[in-house]
């Protein structure tokens, strides 16, 4: 420094090679980018799917799809044949009671159809004897008891109309009938109310064989209304 004016010193910057050439002094030399040999990746050693594997997989999918379609066709709903239709008609009976059409489940009442039968004739003409056997009624412990009794009621009423041509009598067989098989008062009352007016008028006798105290009580209560 000399005097009041400072002396300026000019510095010269060193030459820096910024080229991408692999030369000494290059910033991108191989020395700075060296990696360990153990992480070198050989592309030829990689197990990758080729085109043949891809086509084979797609072909397998197509085969599975065709197999599923064939299985669905084989498991389709079978056709409702004429024989099955006739069998279904035998399991259900359509009757008209009180000017109303009713359907009876004949399969569920099959074991109890003997509850009503034709016992022949008496006197002159076609005076029918209708036998009602309470021992053939269903057990009240059944889970579907009400359903069975409803269908059995329709069967008894419709059968009675077919059996009776003129006057008739009913013979009620109560012997050897356990309490759990005896019909309830409501069921018997419904039967009487649903009987056609002609049948009620033509009923000449109602005979009870071996009546129990329960039946005697029912008769005593219902006699004024019969």
Order of alpha helices (4+ residues) and beta strands (2+ residues): alpha-alpha-beta-beta-beta-beta-alpha-beta-alpha-alpha-beta-alpha
